[in-house]
Amino acid sequence: MQAKRKFAVIAAITVLLIGAFISFYILKIQTISNYRKYPPTTDCDTIVNMYNGNFDDPNFIKYAAIDKTNTEDEKGAGIYQCFCQLNPKSSDTCSDFTLDKYKALALS
């Protein structure tokens, strides 16, 4: 009887440890993906200055939308990131950025 309890405790601990490892692994993958999509070293000041700080500039909006696809593939130039980071009111263009931002906050 005592051997069964001991085995049950060891099995439960093993399952919990494996579950914790898998959870941390999944969280780490998501975090790395966000860092690749939105690197913290992106120089938004330079990008915004290319468009004279005007978030209503049609070219800024156009290139942010184009860069959105590249950013999702982790190959973005930073235009989408900076446009959405500094202009969060643009909900149509920045919906994925906002979702990723809240996921990152939930994971941290």
C-alpha positions as CSV (number, residue, x, y, z in Angstrom):
1,M,0.0,0.0,0.0
2,Q,2.8,2.4,0.9
3,A,4.6,1.6,-2.4
4,K,1.5,2.5,-4.4
5,R,1.2,5.9,-2.7
6,K,4.9,6.5,-3.2
7,F,4.6,5.7,-6.9
8,A,1.5,7.9,-7.2
9,V,3.4,10.8,-5.6
10,I,6.4,10.3,-7.9
11,A,4.1,10.0,-11.0
12,A,2.2,13.2,-10.0
13,I,5.5,15.2,-9.5
14,T,6.8,13.9,-12.8
15,V,3.7,14.9,-14.7
16,L,3.7,18.4,-13.1
17,L,7.4,18.9,-13.9
18,I,6.9,17.9,-17.5
19,G,3.8,20.1,-17.7
20,A,5.8,23.1,-16.3
21,F,8.7,22.4,-18.8
22,I,6.3,22.3,-21.7
23,S,4.6,25.5,-20.6
24,F,7.8,27.4,-20.2
25,Y,9.0,26.1,-23.6
26,I,5.8,27.4,-25.3
27,L,6.1,30.8,-23.6
28,K,9.7,31.1,-24.6
29,I,8.9,30.4,-28.2
30,Q,6.2,33.1,-28.2
31,T,8.5,35.6,-26.6
32,I,11.3,34.9,-29.1
33,S,8.8,35.2,-32.0
34,N,7.7,38.6,-30.7
35,Y,11.3,39.8,-30.4
36,R,12.0,38.7,-34.0
37,K,8.8,40.5,-35.2
38,Y,9.3,43.7,-33.1
39,P,13.0,44.1,-32.2
40,P,13.5,46.5,-29.4
41,T,16.5,48.0,-31.2
42,T,14.4,49.5,-34.0
43,D,15.1,53.2,-34.5
44,C,11.6,54.6,-34.7
45,D,12.7,58.2,-34.6
46,T,14.5,57.8,-37.9
47,I,11.6,56.0,-39.5
48,V,9.0,58.6,-38.3
49,N,11.3,61.4,-39.4
50,M,11.2,60.0,-43.0
51,Y,7.6,60.9,-43.0
52,N,8.0,64.2,-41.1
53,G,6.2,62.7,-38.1
54,N,2.9,62.7,-40.0
55,F,1.0,59.6,-39.3
56,D,-1.7,60.7,-41.7
57,D,0.8,60.7,-44.6
58,P,-0.6,58.3,-47.2
59,N,2.9,56.9,-47.9
60,F,3.5,56.1,-44.2
61,I,0.2,54.3,-44.0
62,K,0.8,52.5,-47.3
63,Y,4.3,51.3,-46.4
64,A,3.2,50.3,-42.9
65,A,0.5,48.1,-44.4
66,I,3.1,46.6,-46.8
67,D,5.6,46.0,-44.0
68,K,2.9,44.4,-41.9
69,T,3.1,41.2,-44.0
70,N,6.9,41.2,-43.8
71,T,6.7,41.7,-40.1
72,E,4.4,38.7,-39.6
73,D,7.1,36.7,-41.5
74,E,9.7,38.2,-39.1
75,K,11.3,40.1,-42.0
76,G,9.9,43.5,-41.4
77,A,11.8,46.8,-41.9
78,G,10.3,48.3,-38.8
79,I,7.9,50.7,-40.5
80,Y,4.8,48.7,-39.3
81,Q,6.3,48.4,-35.8
82,C,7.0,52.1,-35.5
83,F,3.7,53.2,-37.1
84,C,1.7,51.1,-34.6
85,Q,3.9,51.7,-31.6
86,L,3.7,55.4,-31.9
87,N,0.2,55.7,-33.4
88,P,-1.9,53.1,-31.6
89,K,-5.2,54.8,-32.6
90,S,-4.9,53.3,-36.1
91,S,-6.9,50.2,-35.3
92,D,-7.4,48.9,-38.8
93,T,-3.7,48.7,-39.7
94,C,-2.4,47.8,-36.2
95,S,-4.8,45.1,-35.0
96,D,-2.2,42.4,-35.1
97,F,0.4,44.6,-33.4
98,T,-2.0,45.4,-30.6
99,L,-2.9,41.7,-30.2
100,D,0.8,40.7,-30.1
101,K,1.5,43.4,-27.6
102,Y,-1.2,42.2,-25.2
103,K,-0.1,38.6,-25.6
104,A,3.4,39.6,-24.7
105,L,2.1,41.5,-21.6
106,A,0.1,38.4,-20.6
107,L,3.1,36.1,-21.0
108,S,5.5,38.3,-19.0
